[in-house]
Amino acid sequence: MTGKYFIMSITRTLKTLTTASPVCRQVASSSRPATVRDATVFVSQRSIFGLISCCKLFSTSSSAMEDITNIHYGPLPADSPYVKPFRFYYTQNGKQKNWDLLKVHDSVSIVIFNVTRQKLVFVKQFRPAVYHGLVSAEAGEDGRSIDMKKFPPSLAVTLELCAGIVDKPIPWVDIAREEVLEECGYDVLSERIEEIMSYRSGVGTSGSLQTLFYVEVKDEDKVPAAGGGVDDELIEVVEYSLEEARKLTAKGNVLTSPPSFLFGVLWFLTNRAPPAKA
Ligand SMILES: Nc1ncnc2c1ncn2[C@@H]1O[C@H](COP(=O)(O)OP(=O)(O)O[C@H]2O[C@H](CO)[C@@H](O)[C@H](O)[C@H]2O)[C@@H](O)[C@H]1O
């Protein structure tokens, strides 16, 4: 575990356990990060077993993820770091045309297979875009008239591959490595991550590139308190057996998942899944 992850996980763990001990309450009520001293005091107060069980509470609870209120819409600021709308002009077969586009980041996604437990590792998170897709017909101009009882936020909690945007100039496999640690809590060297293929997302609006990676992890690669996202991210890590994963791909399903997720699962089942027992 790197120092950064240790401090981050101690801070989050202590903030989760607001009633567990005085030091937890102290860290929880302040905006400062926890220190190694906090961790030491906490360990002496609650014993090492208390810390371990504390770390297990680290992953995001669905109630926190779905605690969504005060939804409303506004215009996109011109300095958005994530989405830049513009118009693309061209002449095709002698005819003037144009297309309205979004400049967005390219991205990576990773199929993670835990070989110790023979489980695929996925993430769940609340996706504003999916929620908007669900409610857009009756949300009103500013989004304030949404009936939250009719459309609970849980409807827009997606099941996805671990993924992330390419927002810094490092090899994409290293970005994949960071996402596997930050979102799912497995610390693996980049050499263990295999590049599978790349494809275009959002061909109607962005045409951004996504590269799919594959990594096999073991229980021993797990950093106890890592995973669940960094900063303000609320991500739940879930595991699916091969049988459960196969059921996701059944005809007639309507999934709250992006196509890249289904592609990744089907790629794994076709190319890497251990054969089903007769
Ligand atoms: N539009 C936006 N508005 C505001 N904040 C934003 C934002 N996009 C990203 N962010 C911020 O950037 C953080 C990091 O995002 P990630 O790298 O985890 O990508 P994400 O998982 O959203 O999408 C990844 O997973 C999905 C599903 O596979 C892919 O479609 C996608 O290309 C890939 O990056 C988010 O937690 C959020 O704070």
The ligand as an ORCA input file, in Angstrom:
! r2SCAN-3c Opt
* xyz 0 1
  N     -19.165     14.413    -17.547
  C     -18.665     14.623    -16.320
  N     -19.159     15.580    -15.529
  C     -18.657     15.820    -14.297
  N     -17.658     15.123    -13.766
  C     -17.125     14.131    -14.504
  C     -17.578     13.823    -15.806
  N     -16.846     12.794    -16.302
  C     -15.964     12.466    -15.335
  N     -16.132     13.275    -14.271
  C     -15.348     13.274    -13.034
  O     -14.156     12.544    -13.253
  C     -14.114     11.466    -12.341
  C     -13.386     10.334    -12.954
  O     -14.179      9.704    -13.937
  P     -13.710      8.273    -14.375
  O     -12.333      8.358    -14.890
  O     -13.964      7.324    -13.240
  O     -14.632      7.916    -15.573
  P     -16.070      7.274    -15.458
  O     -16.043      6.043    -14.590
  O     -17.049      8.313    -15.081
  O     -16.384      6.831    -16.949
  C     -15.742      5.691    -17.510
  O     -16.657      4.609    -17.655
  C     -17.714      4.801    -18.599
  C     -18.522      3.522    -18.652
  O     -17.747      2.450    -19.033
  C     -17.195      5.173    -19.973
  O     -18.296      5.461    -20.812
  C     -16.284      6.386    -19.855
  O     -15.768      6.677    -21.119
  C     -15.165      6.054    -18.867
  O     -14.301      7.163    -18.694
  C     -15.555     11.202    -11.949
  O     -15.688     10.595    -10.710
  C     -16.087     12.621    -11.902
  O     -15.727     13.238    -10.711
*
